[in-house]
Amino acid sequence: MPTSWSDLGTSVLTRAAARAQTVLSRRLAEAGSSAFEYRVLTVLAGVEHRTQADLGRAAALDRSDVTATVRTLDGKGLVTRRPDPEHARRVLVALSPGGTATYAELAIVVHEAQSEVFGALDRDERAQLTALLRRLDP
């Protein structure tokens, strides 16, 4: 049984998660992006297009966050939006050529952030930690 608050697994996990989010957010901001933008670009990578609703579910973002993020990405020329010919109220979103290039650049930034956060662990330890954390997130 832990003897102090800082020894509780939940406390350690909270501090580690906060540090990870801080590192990732800082790295993405330095590259001119955000975590929401990277999540959307990641979901769009490798697919022809997605509806905004599908995009929100796949990126685990609230509808209003998806709308705002897609508008931002569109303003940066990283995505294209067009009406869904099968459903007038739906919007289809796809990566633009610039979005594909930016996604590739940001993937490197995110990889570097992973190295910064998990640098104290070797490859096998990282894989084990990730597997254990997935068990906590059913």
N, C-alpha and C positions, 0 to 999 in steps of 0.2 A: 504494500500500500504506500502511495507517495506520501512524503512527509511535508511537502509544501506545494503551494499553488503552481509554482514554476516547474515542479516535477510531474504534474499531471499530463498524461498523454494529450488530452484536449488542449492544454495550454501550450505545449510544445508544438502541436500541429497548427494552432492558431498563429503563433509567432512565425513559424516556418512559412505558412501560407501568406501571411502579410509581407514577409520579406520577398517571397517569390513574386507576388503581385507588384510590389514596389520596383523590383529589378526589371521585370518584364515591361511595365508601364513606362519606366524611365527610358529603357532601350528603344521601345517603339516611338516614344515622343521625340527622342533624339533623331530618329529616322523620319519624322514628320507624320507619324501615324498614331493609332490608338489600338487598344486591345479589341474593342468592338469592330473596328475596321479590319483588323487582321482576321478575326473570326469570320467575318463575312467573306473576305477574299479567299480564305481557306475553303469555305463551303462551296464557293463558286468555281474554284480551281478544278479543272478536269471535267466539268459538266458544260453542256451547251447553254443551258439557262435554267433558272428556277423562278417559281413565283415568290413574291415577297413573303407570303405565309409559310411556304416550305422552307425558305431561307431562314426565317425566324425560328422555326422548330429545329432545324439542323444546327443552327448556331447557338441555340438556347438563349435567344434574346426576346424580350418583350416586343410586341408589335410596334409600339411607338419608337423603341430603340432601333428596330430594323429600319423603319421609315426614315428616321433622322440619319442613320449611318449610311443608308443607300443614297440619300440626298447628298451627303458630304462626299461620298465616293464618286457620285455622278459629277459633282462640281469640280472634283479633281481630275475628271476624265478617266477614272479607273473602272467604271462600269457603264453599261448601257441599259436603258430601260425602254420597254415598249409594251403596248397593250397586248394581252393574251388574245389571239384571234378566236380562241374557243370560249372565252368568258370575258365579256366587256369590262367587268369591274376588277379583274386581276391584272397585275403588272408583272411582266417577265423581266428578270434581271440577269445579266451576263457580264463576264469580265471583258473589258476592252483590251486591245493589245497592250496599252499602257498599264492596265490592271494586272495583266499576266506578268509583265516585267517587274512591276512593283511587288507583286506577291513573291516572286523569286528572290528579290532583294530582301524583303522582310523575313522570308524563311531563314535566311542567313542570320539576320539580327536575332530572331527568336532562338535559333540554335545557340548563338553566343550567350543569350540570356540563360538558357538551360545550363550551359557550362558554368556560368557564374554562380547560379543558384546551387547546382548539384556538384560543383567542383571537388568537394571533399569526398565524394563517392566514386568508386570505380564503376565501370560499365555494368558489371553483374549486380552491384549494389543498387545502382539506379533502376535497373530492370526489376529487381526484387521490391524496391520501395514502390515503384509504380504499380506493380501487381498487387501489393498489399493495400495501397490506397484505393485501387479500383474495387476491392472487396468491401470497402467502407462506403462506397458510392453506388448502391445498387441500381 
